[in-house]
Amino acid sequence: MPFLVRKINRAKWFQLDITKSDEVSADAITNCLKTTRNTLSVWHIESEDDLDNAALAIVANQEHLDTIDVVILDENSLQKYSLDVVVSPGETPVSSLINAHRDIAELTFTKLGQVKEHIIERIRHDKLKRYTVASLKKILLDAIAKGILQKNDLKETLRAKL
């Protein structure tokens, strides 16, 4: 079953009690669901066993090594909202993962609200994972050791943390 992975700020989603209500803070929407040209960037994985690949694609393009939270979206469930998921090249120095990138496209205010609803549902079902600095460092170093990622392709500030 295919999944889509999105980096979010966990604290923003828990500013209000989402276990009892579908209301979320405006910060969760404006910070975690920021769109560009009405698209939302996500990473495609075939199974949850591939989650570290999505984390690698995300963290390898960052300036700093910080703890991140990712939500695992069910791509098939998103179809009930008639959301368009399109293949688009991802911004990551991990060349083997560039084509794993997707955009949730042609978003409107209503459709973005549907994405929000799905994220709440996924958080309620424990489909949220935290990656610590130590775990991300290990993922990066393993990718470098396997030749999946070239250390020199990382931004200098991130490279200095390894």
C-alpha positions as CSV (number, residue, x, y, z in Angstrom):
1,M,0.0,0.0,0.0
2,P,1.5,3.4,-1.0
3,F,2.1,6.2,1.5
4,L,3.1,9.8,1.3
5,V,5.3,11.4,3.9
6,R,5.2,15.0,5.0
7,K,7.4,16.8,7.5
8,I,5.4,18.6,10.1
9,N,5.9,20.4,13.4
10,R,4.3,18.1,16.0
11,A,3.9,20.8,18.6
12,K,1.7,22.9,16.2
13,W,-0.7,20.0,15.8
14,F,-1.1,19.5,19.5
15,Q,-1.7,23.2,20.4
16,L,-5.4,22.2,20.5
17,D,-6.6,18.7,21.7
18,I,-7.0,17.0,18.3
19,T,-8.0,13.8,20.1
20,K,-11.4,15.4,20.9
21,S,-11.9,17.8,18.0
22,D,-10.9,18.2,14.4
23,E,-9.9,21.8,15.1
24,V,-6.2,22.6,14.8
25,S,-4.3,25.8,15.4
26,A,-3.8,28.2,12.5
27,D,-0.1,27.7,13.1
28,A,-0.5,24.0,12.1
29,I,-2.0,25.0,8.8
30,T,0.2,28.0,8.0
31,N,3.5,26.4,9.1
32,C,3.0,22.7,8.2
33,L,0.8,22.9,5.1
34,K,2.5,25.8,3.3
35,T,1.9,25.5,-0.4
36,T,3.8,26.7,-3.4
37,R,1.7,27.3,-6.6
38,N,-1.2,25.5,-4.9
39,T,0.9,22.3,-4.4
40,L,2.0,20.5,-1.2
41,S,5.3,18.7,-1.3
42,V,5.4,15.0,-0.1
43,W,7.6,11.9,-0.5
44,H,6.2,8.6,-1.8
45,I,7.1,5.3,-0.2
46,E,5.7,1.9,-1.0
47,S,5.5,0.7,2.6
48,E,6.2,2.0,6.1
49,D,9.4,0.0,6.0
50,D,10.7,2.6,3.6
51,L,10.0,5.5,5.9
52,D,13.7,6.1,6.5
53,N,14.2,6.8,2.8
54,A,11.7,9.6,3.0
55,A,13.5,11.0,6.1
56,L,16.8,10.8,4.2
57,A,15.3,12.7,1.2
58,I,14.0,15.4,3.5
59,V,17.0,15.8,5.9
60,A,19.7,15.6,3.1
61,N,18.3,18.9,1.7
62,Q,18.3,20.8,5.0
63,E,20.7,23.3,6.2
64,H,20.8,22.0,9.8
65,L,20.5,18.7,11.6
66,D,17.5,19.0,13.8
67,T,14.9,16.6,15.2
68,I,12.0,16.3,12.7
69,D,8.5,14.8,12.8
70,V,6.9,13.2,9.8
71,V,3.3,12.2,9.2
72,I,2.6,9.1,7.1
73,L,-0.4,9.7,4.8
74,D,-2.3,6.9,3.2
75,E,-2.2,7.7,-0.5
76,N,-5.2,5.5,-1.3
77,S,-7.3,7.2,1.4
78,L,-6.5,10.6,-0.1
79,Q,-8.3,9.5,-3.3
80,K,-11.6,9.8,-1.4
81,Y,-11.0,13.5,-1.4
82,S,-10.3,13.6,-5.1
83,L,-6.9,15.1,-4.4
84,D,-4.4,15.1,-7.4
85,V,-1.1,13.5,-6.5
86,V,1.4,14.0,-9.3
87,V,5.0,12.9,-9.8
88,S,7.4,15.8,-9.7
89,P,11.2,15.8,-9.2
90,G,12.1,16.3,-5.5
91,E,14.7,18.7,-4.2
92,T,17.2,16.3,-2.5
93,P,20.9,15.5,-3.1
94,V,19.9,11.8,-3.0
95,S,19.7,11.2,-6.7
96,S,18.0,7.8,-6.3
97,L,15.1,9.4,-4.3
98,I,14.4,12.4,-6.6
99,N,11.7,10.6,-8.4
100,A,10.1,9.5,-5.1
101,H,8.8,13.0,-4.7
102,R,5.1,13.9,-5.3
103,D,3.0,17.0,-5.2
104,I,-0.5,17.1,-3.9
105,A,-1.6,19.5,-6.7
106,E,-4.3,21.9,-7.6
107,L,-5.1,22.6,-4.0
108,T,-7.8,25.0,-2.9
109,F,-8.8,26.1,0.6
110,T,-11.3,23.3,0.8
111,K,-8.9,20.6,-0.4
112,L,-6.2,21.8,2.0
113,G,-8.8,21.4,4.7
114,Q,-9.3,17.8,3.6
115,V,-5.5,17.2,3.8
116,K,-5.7,18.6,7.4
117,E,-8.5,16.2,8.2
118,H,-6.4,13.3,6.9
119,I,-3.4,14.4,8.9
120,I,-5.5,14.5,12.1
121,E,-6.8,11.0,11.3
122,R,-3.3,9.7,10.8
123,I,-1.9,11.3,14.0
124,R,-4.8,9.7,15.9
125,H,-3.7,6.3,14.5
126,D,-0.1,6.9,15.5
127,K,1.1,7.5,12.0
128,L,3.5,10.1,13.2
129,K,7.2,9.5,13.6
130,R,9.9,11.5,15.3
131,Y,13.4,11.4,14.0
132,T,16.0,12.6,16.6
133,V,19.3,14.2,15.6
134,A,21.1,11.0,16.4
135,S,18.8,8.9,14.2
136,L,19.0,11.3,11.3
137,K,22.8,11.4,11.6
138,K,22.9,7.6,11.4
139,I,20.6,7.6,8.4
140,L,22.8,10.2,6.7
141,L,26.1,8.4,7.6
142,D,24.7,5.0,6.5
143,A,23.6,6.5,3.1
144,I,27.1,8.0,2.7
145,A,28.7,4.6,3.6
146,K,26.5,2.8,1.0
147,G,27.3,5.3,-1.7
148,I,23.6,6.5,-1.9
149,L,24.6,10.0,-0.9
150,Q,27.8,12.0,-1.4
151,K,28.9,13.9,1.6
152,N,30.0,16.8,-0.5
153,D,26.4,17.1,-1.9
154,L,25.2,18.2,1.5
155,K,25.0,21.8,2.5
156,E,28.1,22.9,4.3
157,T,26.3,23.6,7.6
158,L,24.8,20.1,7.6
159,R,28.0,18.4,6.5
160,A,29.8,20.0,9.5
161,K,27.4,18.2,11.9
162,L,28.4,14.7,10.6
